[in-house]
């Protein structure tokens, strides 16, 4: 079986994909099966499956994936100021097999611009965007537009990131971005504490529990007690790390989402950096290869949430390529699950998952 080209055109730039929207030559299902509604952080939702910050560049992308049955939709991370994307290439296949871990990625891996994947299990990629953002005047209007393009039972979440600005702390900037998202109509807000593809300190906040707690508290004070707040984190090595981080952020949030990616040095077959430009030596690894690592962290967080009785939901992300992978995350303790790479190559994934639910 041949895997179709992804709906995000990895041969084009971020700005091209932003302007031109999803590349999709299939048929949108006329009817999306939905089971009994569930509560997503207090919001009625048609299902527990969605898409994390990544492929949902703007309202066109939100509308497309909503029409394909994905119900938890995270608008790609935005900032309080315009910020350009890294130049292309932004996505490459990587030449790896099997399950990856931070230890296995201590040595460089090879990135490839082309590949002919034979199955969803054959798709592991790297991405490097640098968390680009349009100006707030652009993205706020577009978030309001996206809200009108989703159906009842679908949830629009806006991902934000803070930056240290002159005269403003990183926590203050996070809070200002979150308020902007709230004003634009976000139904829930995610603060992105994990991105290996940026040069500033904002990309690894989750590794500093004290700083993470400060930022989460500042954001909570800015958006009020009712707005659902999610913290997105990366890989945690130990149970103790999970417990320490949760202690610092749990009083201020409704959910934690894990993981973003694994970080690796990606080179081309000639041994040079596969992603040109300073600061891009390391990039995030996504797709099939990181599923086992993501499940490890989900299980780690689930145990900590349960043992410490935190009133926090858990969103599992990382390597969900098939319906069976969704089941694995739910069995590992995730209350909800999200897929980025899987949804890029198989936009019917939510439809198939809902069909399976009805059969069961």
JOUR-V974394 format. One line per field, one symbol per residue. phi: phi as a letter, one per 40 degrees, with the letter a starting at -180 (. if undefined). A space follows every 10 residues. Layout:
phi->???
This chain:
phi->.ccccccccc cbcdcccccc gccabcbcdc bccbcdcbbb fgbcbcabba bcdicccacc cdcccccchc bbbbcddbbc acaccccccb bbcbcbbgcb adccccbcbc bbcbabccac cbbbbbbabg fcaccdcccc ccccccdcbb cdgbbcbbcb bbbcbdgacc cccdcccccc cccchdcabb bccaacbbcc cccbdccbdc cccccccccd ccbgcccdbb bcbbcbcbcc ccccccdcbd cbbbabbabc abbacbbcdc gcdcbchcgb cbacbbgdcb dccccccdcc ccccccccfc cbcbbcahgc badccdcccc cchccbabbb ddcccbccdc ccccccdccc
